[in-house]
Amino acid sequence: MATFLVLTLLTLWSFSSPVQAEIFTSIGQMTDLIFAERELVQSLKEYIEAEELKLEAVKSWADKLDLLTRASTSDPEGFLAHPVNAYKLMKRLNTEWSELESLVLQDPSDGFISNMSVHRQYFPDEEDEKGAAKALLRLQDTYKLDSESFSKGKLPGVRYNAELTVDDCFDMGKLAYNENDYYHSVLWMQQALRQMDSGEDAKTLKADILDYLSYSVYQMGDLPRAIELTRRLVAIDPSHQRAGTNLRYFERLLSKELRDLGRSQQEPADERPIQLDTYERPKDYLPEREVYEALCRGEGVKMTPKRLSRLFCRYQDGNRNPRLLLKPMKEEDEWDSPHIVRFLEALSDEEIEKIKELAKPNLARATVRDPNTGVLTVAHYRVSKSAWLEGEDDPVIARVNQRIEDVTGLSVNTAELLQVANYGVGGQYEPHYDFSRVRPLCKSSGIDVEAGGATVFPDFGAAIWPRKGTAVFWYNLFKSGEGDYRTRHAACPVLVGSKWVSNKWIHERGQEFRRPCGLTEVD
């Protein structure tokens, strides 16, 4: 018999201690970069001010000497006939020009460069930039966001406007192209081209956009459009290294296709802009991808009137537990079978902040166990950072552990430590089981973000939406100890907001008298 519970609780913005690698996987650690960037901007402004003062001093010297040399060069002998002028010429050339040289050689950038060096060790690396870009592609797929809306920052629940430039869109498309992801390369190169054609300035050349776009379209199997785009490229740059060769190759391929089909003339290329539904998104390794992502969008949830009629709310006193008698926990049903409940006001705002404070210094990339080797490793389908807290770390953790035991009626003596997870850009955990033959468990979750971040169950079509300070609880094992395979679930990508989750897994060992074994496998 195995039990397992996870408490998913918090979501606020705040900053933490110095960050390490894989910064994009934790919003909590990324907030440090905001403050570091602010400090660098202030340092940059101080540098600019110092440079301006230096240039003003040099300009003052230049203006003064300009007037003096005009007078001296108009009548050199007459000018030097005055002994003071002769003396001051010696002084200027021996002393004052040396002072000017020193002034010009002064480098006000030293302070800024030193500050940059201090912060640079905590800056994101190339993998962070790639990870963040891939996260945007993941959000685009999951929530069916067209590139134009995404580029213009039109996202649900946003508080701050943010737009992508032509160069940003080009970089997104280029990253996808280099990963052989021609589907997303087409979407973002098309968006870069659309924004450039509308008059937006860019460092990127139109020829480069058309080069990547035409070949990506070809890889998606659209030869007529690939030919049309390549012709545009040749018109812009007739000497382009690949364009002419590609054009002849594409035209030969299309002619062969037409001959094979018994046709002599090709249909004109589709003039409609390339959108999400223009080409079919390639299939991947996840069999329930479409169901999972639909649930993340709130589509396909199988909440029927009959099921809804079986859901209730109640006050939970833990079978007259002394700690819950005066203030019972508010409990409401989220799903009937398997039974999923939510505990309201499970954590106070003060407790949430304390848990985040304790977790931040220890956040590290969340791992999964490799099914082949059994070794813990990072995976692209789990994007977050986590830390583990013990009851001895702080009275708040001990109090939370006790509260979990009180409301569930289960012993936490054999439970795992309290896990605190923070999700980064597009943070997610794709469909998975929390139990195994070696370590069966039961689970809970719950949080609060502006958009996205739901916990979904593809098997029975449930979506549990995050709400700050609440905890969601379910068993992922039957009383017999057999795993309940219906509880395969996923943490949807966070679209807008910062998602913090506290999890507590309670093992079956130690629950023999609190949750007795069932008589059949599905009890």
C-alpha positions as semicolon CSV with decimal commas, in nm:
position;residue;x (nm);y (nm);z (nm)
1;M;0,000;0,000;0,000
2;A;0,153;0,328;-0,096
3;T;0,050;0,681;-0,036
4;F;0,188;1,001;-0,166
5;L;0,093;1,361;-0,134
6;V;0,212;1,679;-0,290
7;L;0,136;2,028;-0,164
8;T;0,147;2,285;-0,442
9;L;0,120;2,621;-0,298
10;L;0,285;2,944;-0,393
11;T;0,336;3,187;-0,678
12;L;0,483;3,531;-0,635
13;W;0,763;3,734;-0,786
14;S;1,076;3,792;-0,579
15;F;1,453;3,776;-0,602
16;S;1,699;3,524;-0,474
17;S;2,066;3,452;-0,420
18;P;2,333;3,433;-0,696
19;V;2,234;3,203;-0,978
20;Q;2,428;2,928;-1,150
21;A;2,372;2,737;-1,473
22;E;2,036;2,669;-1,640
23;I;1,898;2,999;-1,518
24;F;1,599;2,986;-1,754
25;T;1,455;2,688;-1,563
26;S;1,361;2,899;-1,258
27;I;1,179;3,234;-1,259
28;G;1,277;3,274;-0,893
29;Q;1,644;3,277;-0,984
30;M;1,594;3,478;-1,303
31;T;1,462;3,767;-1,091
32;D;1,818;3,817;-0,964
33;L;1,915;3,908;-1,320
34;I;1,661;4,192;-1,319
35;F;1,833;4,356;-1,024
36;A;2,181;4,283;-1,163
37;E;2,081;4,446;-1,491
38;R;1,946;4,751;-1,305
39;E;2,280;4,787;-1,125
40;L;2,467;4,759;-1,454
41;V;2,245;5,025;-1,612
42;Q;2,323;5,260;-1,323
43;S;2,694;5,183;-1,362
44;L;2,666;5,249;-1,737
45;K;2,499;5,585;-1,674
46;E;2,777;5,681;-1,434
47;Y;3,031;5,587;-1,699
48;I;2,851;5,797;-1,961
49;E;2,840;6,093;-1,721
50;A;3,214;6,058;-1,653
51;E;3,284;6,041;-2,029
52;E;3,072;6,351;-2,087
53;L;3,261;6,543;-1,816
54;K;3,589;6,432;-1,969
55;L;3,482;6,541;-2,317
56;E;3,360;6,877;-2,183
57;A;3,703;6,935;-2,028
58;V;3,881;6,838;-2,351
59;K;3,643;7,060;-2,552
60;S;3,720;7,353;-2,320
61;W;4,092;7,301;-2,380
62;A;4,038;7,280;-2,755
63;D;3,831;7,602;-2,767
64;K;4,085;7,796;-2,562
65;L;4,383;7,675;-2,764
66;D;4,201;7,734;-3,092
67;L;4,168;8,104;-3,015
68;L;4,527;8,121;-2,895
69;T;4,683;7,947;-3,198
70;R;4,484;8,161;-3,441
71;A;4,639;8,467;-3,287
72;S;4,989;8,320;-3,261
73;T;5,005;8,185;-3,615
74;S;4,884;8,510;-3,773
75;D;5,210;8,684;-3,663
76;P;5,443;8,433;-3,495
77;E;5,739;8,670;-3,444
78;G;5,523;8,953;-3,319
79;F;5,343;8,717;-3,085
80;L;5,666;8,581;-2,937
81;A;5,810;8,929;-2,903
82;H;5,615;8,950;-2,583
83;P;5,818;8,755;-2,324
84;V;5,506;8,632;-2,143
85;N;5,382;8,469;-2,462
86;A;5,720;8,302;-2,511
87;Y;5,717;8,174;-2,154
88;K;5,361;8,045;-2,178
89;L;5,439;7,864;-2,505
90;M;5,723;7,679;-2,331
91;K;5,496;7,603;-2,036
92;R;5,209;7,482;-2,253
93;L;5,419;7,250;-2,463
94;N;5,619;7,117;-2,170
95;T;5,348;7,086;-1,904
96;E;4,995;7,164;-2,012
97;W;4,985;6,946;-2,324
98;S;5,112;6,657;-2,107
99;E;4,824;6,721;-1,869
100;L;4,584;6,717;-2,163
101;E;4,735;6,391;-2,283
102;S;4,676;6,239;-1,938
103;L;4,319;6,364;-1,939
104;V;4,250;6,208;-2,280
105;L;4,410;5,881;-2,171
106;Q;4,192;5,858;-1,860
107;D;3,948;5,568;-1,893
108;P;3,621;5,629;-1,703
109;S;3,507;5,282;-1,816
110;D;3,723;5,107;-1,556
111;G;3,447;5,110;-1,294
112;F;3,185;4,989;-1,539
113;I;3,409;4,712;-1,674
114;S;3,490;4,601;-1,319
115;N;3,120;4,588;-1,233
116;M;3,049;4,394;-1,550
117;S;3,319;4,142;-1,460
118;V;3,162;4,085;-1,118
119;H;2,815;4,021;-1,261
120;R;2,918;3,836;-1,576
121;Q;2,995;3,517;-1,384
122;Y;2,622;3,492;-1,306
123;F;2,499;3,581;-1,655
124;P;2,304;3,330;-1,867
125;D;2,508;3,130;-2,116
126;E;2,428;3,012;-2,468
127;E;2,235;2,712;-2,337
128;D;2,016;2,942;-2,130
129;E;1,936;3,153;-2,434
130;K;1,854;2,839;-2,636
131;G;1,647;2,699;-2,351
132;A;1,444;3,019;-2,321
133;A;1,386;3,029;-2,699
134;K;1,271;2,667;-2,701
135;A;1,040;2,749;-2,413
136;L;0,870;3,015;-2,627
137;L;0,823;2,757;-2,903
138;R;0,675;2,517;-2,647
139;L;0,432;2,784;-2,525
140;Q;0,338;2,862;-2,885
141;D;0,250;2,497;-2,948
142;T;0,073;2,426;-2,621
143;Y;-0,147;2,734;-2,621
144;K;-0,181;2,766;-3,002
145;L;-0,032;3,116;-3,016
146;D;0,027;3,250;-3,365
147;S;0,366;3,412;-3,417
148;E;0,223;3,759;-3,480
149;S;0,027;3,770;-3,153
150;F;0,328;3,630;-2,969
151;S;0,561;3,882;-3,133
152;K;0,333;4,172;-3,039
153;G;0,311;4,051;-2,678
154;K;-0,062;3,973;-2,695
155;L;-0,075;3,712;-2,419
156;P;-0,355;3,654;-2,165
157;G;-0,300;3,799;-1,821
158;V;0,009;4,003;-1,906
159;R;0,095;4,307;-1,693
160;Y;0,397;4,425;-1,891
161;N;0,407;4,471;-2,266
162;A;0,695;4,301;-2,447
163;E;0,745;4,275;-2,822
164;L;0,983;4,082;-3,046
165;T;1,175;4,266;-3,315
166;V;1,257;4,143;-3,665
167;D;1,598;4,041;-3,533
168;D;1,439;3,854;-3,240
169;C;1,205;3,664;-3,472
170;F;1,494;3,583;-3,705
171;D;1,700;3,448;-3,414
172;M;1,406;3,233;-3,302
173;G;1,367;3,092;-3,652
174;K;1,741;3,035;-3,688
175;L;1,758;2,844;-3,360
176;A;1,473;2,618;-3,475
177;Y;1,643;2,573;-3,814
178;N;1,971;2,469;-3,651
179;E;1,775;2,210;-3,451
180;N;1,624;2,076;-3,778
181;D;1,289;2,205;-3,652
182;Y;1,171;2,342;-3,985
183;Y;0,810;2,378;-3,869
184;H;0,897;2,649;-3,616
185;S;1,167;2,792;-3,840
186;V;0,899;2,862;-4,103
187;L;0,668;3,028;-3,848
188;W;0,931;3,264;-3,713
189;M;1,111;3,343;-4,038
190;Q;0,772;3,425;-4,186
191;Q;0,702;3,658;-3,892
192;A;1,042;3,826;-3,933
193;L;0,964;3,879;-4,302
194;R;0,615;4,011;-4,224
195;Q;0,749;4,268;-3,976
196;M;1,029;4,372;-4,215
197;D;0,785;4,414;-4,504
198;S;0,573;4,637;-4,279
199;G;0,866;4,878;-4,252
200;E;1,034;4,776;-3,926
201;D;1,407;4,847;-3,917
202;A;1,644;4,558;-3,853
203;K;2,007;4,454;-3,861
204;T;1,903;4,129;-4,030
205;L;1,910;4,127;-4,409
206;K;1,595;4,032;-4,599
207;A;1,804;3,799;-4,813
208;D;1,903;3,602;-4,504
209;I;1,540;3,568;-4,395
210;L;1,433;3,448;-4,739
211;D;1,726;3,207;-4,751
212;Y;1,626;3,029;-4,429
213;L;1,252;3,057;-4,497
214;S;1,261;2,917;-4,851
215;Y;1,464;2,612;-4,750
216;S;1,251;2,549;-4,440
217;V;0,935;2,567;-4,652
218;Y;1,093;2,316;-4,890
219;Q;1,162;2,086;-4,594
220;M;0,793;2,112;-4,504
221;G;0,709;1,978;-4,852
222;D;0,572;2,301;-5,006
223;L;0,770;2,323;-5,331
224;P;0,561;2,594;-5,506
225;R;0,602;2,833;-5,213
226;A;0,972;2,743;-5,178
227;I;1,022;2,834;-5,545
228;E;0,833;3,162;-5,508
229;L;1,038;3,261;-5,201
230;T;1,366;3,163;-5,368
231;R;1,277;3,374;-5,671
232;R;1,225;3,670;-5,437
233;L;1,568;3,598;-5,291
234;V;1,733;3,588;-5,637
235;A;1,562;3,917;-5,729
236;I;1,710;4,082;-5,418
237;D;2,053;3,924;-5,446
238;P;2,127;3,770;-5,790
239;S;2,477;3,670;-5,677
240;H;2,356;3,482;-5,368
241;Q;2,570;3,172;-5,323
242;R;2,290;2,917;-5,279
243;A;1,979;3,083;-5,417
244;G;2,036;3,009;-5,787
245;T;2,138;2,649;-5,722
246;N;1,841;2,592;-5,490
247;L;1,599;2,749;-5,737
248;R;1,707;2,522;-6,021
249;Y;1,691;2,219;-5,788
250;F;1,342;2,306;-5,660
251;E;1,213;2,365;-6,013
252;R;1,347;2,028;-6,132
253;L;1,182;1,854;-5,837
254;L;0,851;2,025;-5,906
255;S;0,867;1,937;-6,278
256;K;0,929;1,573;-6,189
257;E;0,634;1,575;-5,948
258;L;0,409;1,725;-6,215
259;R;0,519;1,465;-6,472
260;D;0,454;1,186;-6,222
261;L;0,105;1,327;-6,170
262;G;0,048;1,363;-6,545
263;R;0,022;1,742;-6,528
264;S;0,213;1,996;-6,732
265;Q;0,155;2,312;-6,534
266;Q;0,206;2,390;-6,169
267;E;-0,053;2,562;-5,955
268;P;0,049;2,908;-5,831
269;A;0,209;2,927;-5,488
270;D;-0,025;2,989;-5,196
271;E;-0,026;3,364;-5,129
272;R;-0,175;3,338;-4,781
273;P;0,061;3,418;-4,492
274;I;0,203;3,113;-4,321
275;Q;0,011;3,053;-3,996
276;L;-0,002;2,779;-3,732
277;D;-0,240;2,570;-3,941
278;T;-0,060;2,612;-4,274
279;Y;0,158;2,305;-4,221
280;E;0,099;2,006;-3,999
281;R;0,306;2,007;-3,685
282;P;0,536;1,701;-3,680
283;K;0,449;1,421;-3,440
284;D;0,682;1,349;-3,150
285;Y;0,749;1,090;-2,880
286;L;0,447;1,176;-2,660
287;P;0,139;0,970;-2,760
288;E;-0,111;1,190;-2,574
289;R;0,041;1,518;-2,692
290;E;-0,279;1,657;-2,843
291;V;-0,497;1,559;-2,546
292;Y;-0,244;1,692;-2,296
293;E;-0,204;2,029;-2,467
294;A;-0,579;2,067;-2,521
295;L;-0,636;2,019;-2,148
296;C;-0,367;2,279;-2,077
297;R;-0,578;2,522;-2,283
298;G;-0,890;2,422;-2,092
299;E;-1,028;2,225;-2,388
300;G;-1,165;1,871;-2,367
301;V;-1,216;1,876;-1,989
302;K;-1,463;1,594;-1,916
303;M;-1,654;1,763;-1,638
304;T;-2,015;1,657;-1,693
305;P;-2,325;1,774;-1,502
306;K;-2,354;1,427;-1,348
307;R;-1,993;1,434;-1,230
308;L;-2,033;1,788;-1,104
309;S;-2,333;1,684;-0,896
310;R;-2,107;1,442;-0,706
311;L;-1,862;1,712;-0,600
312;F;-1,904;1,881;-0,263
313;C;-1,723;2,109;-0,022
314;R;-1,686;2,055;0,353
315;Y;-1,494;2,145;0,665
316;Q;-1,222;1,890;0,739
317;D;-1,143;1,839;1,109
318;G;-0,924;1,532;1,061
319;N;-1,157;1,302;1,257
320;R;-1,172;1,555;1,541
321;N;-0,801;1,621;1,539
322;P;-0,733;1,870;1,825
323;R;-0,537;2,098;1,594
324;L;-0,832;2,125;1,353
325;L;-1,124;2,146;1,594
326;L;-1,119;2,523;1,636
327;K;-1,014;2,596;1,279
328;P;-1,103;2,309;1,045
329;M;-0,955;2,301;0,695
330;K;-1,181;2,402;0,407
331;E;-1,193;2,111;0,162
332;E;-1,359;2,092;-0,178
333;D;-1,383;1,812;-0,433
334;E;-1,207;1,866;-0,766
335;W;-1,282;1,525;-0,923
336;D;-1,489;1,222;-0,831
337;S;-1,291;0,921;-0,961
338;P;-1,010;0,911;-0,889
339;H;-1,095;1,130;-0,595
340;I;-0,905;1,460;-0,601
341;V;-0,959;1,723;-0,335
342;R;-0,832;2,075;-0,276
343;F;-0,758;2,220;0,068
344;L;-0,814;2,594;0,080
345;E;-0,595;2,831;0,284
346;A;-0,343;2,553;0,332
347;L;-0,061;2,807;0,359
348;S;-0,059;3,168;0,468
349;D;0,119;3,440;0,271
350;E;0,381;3,461;0,546
351;E;0,446;3,086;0,530
352;I;0,472;3,103;0,152
353;E;0,736;3,376;0,167
354;K;0,933;3,190;0,433
355;I;0,935;2,866;0,233
356;K;1,054;3,053;-0,078
357;E;1,324;3,227;0,125
358;L;1,450;2,893;0,258
359;A;1,439;2,724;-0,082
360;K;1,600;2,984;-0,309
361;P;1,964;2,936;-0,207
362;N;1,935;2,562;-0,276
363;L;1,739;2,557;-0,602
364;A;1,890;2,314;-0,853
365;R;1,767;2,176;-1,186
366;A;1,494;1,917;-1,132
367;T;1,589;1,569;-1,252
368;V;1,420;1,251;-1,370
369;R;1,534;0,892;-1,341
370;D;1,662;0,743;-1,666
371;P;1,450;0,429;-1,727
372;N;1,745;0,248;-1,882
373;T;2,024;0,331;-1,637
374;G;1,833;0,435;-1,324
375;V;2,057;0,743;-1,302
376;L;1,907;1,083;-1,220
377;T;1,946;1,323;-1,512
378;V;1,796;1,645;-1,647
379;A;1,537;1,621;-1,924
380;H;1,379;1,864;-2,169
381;Y;1,033;1,747;-2,065
382;R;1,087;1,866;-1,707
383;V;1,181;2,232;-1,690
384;S;1,205;2,361;-1,333
385;K;1,437;2,390;-1,036
386;S;1,373;2,243;-0,694
387;A;1,505;2,234;-0,339
388;W;1,435;1,996;-0,050
389;L;1,353;2,125;0,300
390;E;1,356;1,939;0,632
391;G;1,140;2,003;0,935
392;E;1,458;2,093;1,126
393;D;1,535;2,374;0,879
394;D;1,270;2,605;1,021
395;P;0,958;2,587;1,243
396;V;0,747;2,678;0,937
397;I;0,851;2,354;0,759
398;A;0,778;2,147;1,071
399;R;0,438;2,317;1,097
400;V;0,355;2,247;0,732
401;N;0,453;1,880;0,771
402;Q;0,226;1,851;1,073
403;R;-0,061;2,018;0,888
404;I;-0,023;1,769;0,601
405;E;-0,044;1,480;0,845
406;D;-0,349;1,631;1,016
407;V;-0,558;1,690;0,702
408;T;-0,469;1,365;0,524
409;G;-0,472;1,135;0,828
410;L;-0,146;0,984;0,701
411;S;0,186;0,956;0,882
412;V;0,467;1,169;0,739
413;N;0,734;0,981;0,932
414;T;0,828;0,786;0,618
415;A;0,751;1,069;0,376
416;E;1,003;1,244;0,160
417;L;1,128;1,591;0,245
418;L;0,921;1,890;0,142
419;Q;1,012;1,966;-0,218
420;V;0,988;2,328;-0,334
421;A;0,985;2,370;-0,712
422;N;1,003;2,689;-0,915
423;Y;0,917;2,679;-1,285
424;G;1,113;2,886;-1,536
425;V;1,031;3,018;-1,884
426;G;0,771;2,779;-2,025
427;G;0,828;2,564;-1,713
428;Q;0,655;2,227;-1,736
429;Y;0,662;1,859;-1,654
430;E;0,512;1,647;-1,932
431;P;0,280;1,350;-1,857
432;H;0,436;1,111;-1,607
433;Y;0,358;0,875;-1,320
434;D;0,469;0,951;-0,965
435;F;0,474;0,586;-0,862
436;S;0,694;0,297;-0,968
437;R;0,727;-0,070;-0,888
438;V;1,008;0,024;-0,657
439;R;0,851;0,327;-0,493
440;P;0,474;0,366;-0,531
441;L;0,325;0,693;-0,411
442;C;0,021;0,922;-0,395
443;K;0,006;1,288;-0,491
444;S;-0,121;1,647;-0,446
445;S;-0,070;1,992;-0,604
446;G;-0,193;2,360;-0,632
447;I;-0,076;2,722;-0,711
448;D;-0,162;3,057;-0,867
449;V;-0,038;3,204;-1,197
450;E;-0,172;3,457;-1,448
451;A;-0,202;3,209;-1,737
452;G;-0,119;2,841;-1,792
453;G;0,040;2,616;-1,533
454;A;-0,252;2,377;-1,477
455;T;-0,209;2,018;-1,359
456;V;-0,385;1,794;-1,610
457;F;-0,477;1,425;-1,627
458;P;-0,497;1,309;-1,992
459;D;-0,642;0,968;-1,901
460;F;-0,969;1,098;-1,759
461;G;-0,971;1,455;-1,890
462;A;-0,927;1,665;-1,577
463;A;-0,758;2,003;-1,547
464;I;-0,678;2,136;-1,199
465;W;-0,609;2,508;-1,213
466;P;-0,354;2,672;-0,982
467;R;-0,472;2,880;-0,688
468;K;-0,231;3,042;-0,450
469;G;-0,205;2,898;-0,099
470;T;-0,416;2,589;-0,173
471;A;-0,313;2,224;-0,174
472;V;-0,445;1,949;-0,400
473;F;-0,432;1,588;-0,285
474;W;-0,489;1,250;-0,445
475;Y;-0,378;0,888;-0,407
476;N;-0,184;0,741;-0,696
477;L;-0,203;0,388;-0,553
478;F;-0,499;0,168;-0,483
479;K;-0,525;0,030;-0,131
480;S;-0,382;-0,294;-0,264
481;G;-0,058;-0,113;-0,341
482;E;-0,110;-0,137;-0,716
483;G;-0,047;0,183;-0,912
484;D;-0,350;0,376;-1,032
485;Y;-0,248;0,434;-1,393
486;R;-0,526;0,686;-1,437
487;T;-0,317;0,931;-1,233
488;R;-0,066;0,991;-1,512
489;H;-0,052;1,369;-1,505
490;A;0,140;1,672;-1,626
491;A;0,230;2,022;-1,513
492;C;0,137;2,245;-1,808
493;P;0,384;2,510;-1,923
494;V;0,352;2,840;-1,739
495;L;0,241;3,094;-1,999
496;V;0,241;3,410;-1,787
497;G;0,349;3,437;-1,425
498;S;0,577;3,268;-1,176
499;K;0,482;2,925;-1,044
500;W;0,606;2,799;-0,709
501;V;0,502;2,454;-0,590
502;S;0,557;2,271;-0,262
503;N;0,530;1,892;-0,290
504;K;0,513;1,625;-0,022
505;W;0,527;1,259;-0,122
506;I;0,401;1,023;0,148
507;H;0,511;0,662;0,110
508;E;0,293;0,357;0,170
509;R;0,523;0,228;0,443
510;G;0,399;0,348;0,779
511;Q;0,033;0,374;0,672
512;E;-0,064;0,015;0,756
513;F;-0,317;0,118;1,022
514;R;-0,413;0,453;0,872
515;R;-0,498;0,323;0,523
516;P;-0,545;-0,055;0,547
517;C;-0,487;-0,272;0,240
518;G;-0,777;-0,343;0,008
519;L;-0,899;-0,690;-0,086
520;T;-0,871;-0,643;-0,463
521;E;-0,623;-0,477;-0,695
522;V;-0,851;-0,181;-0,763
523;D;-0,972;-0,117;-0,408
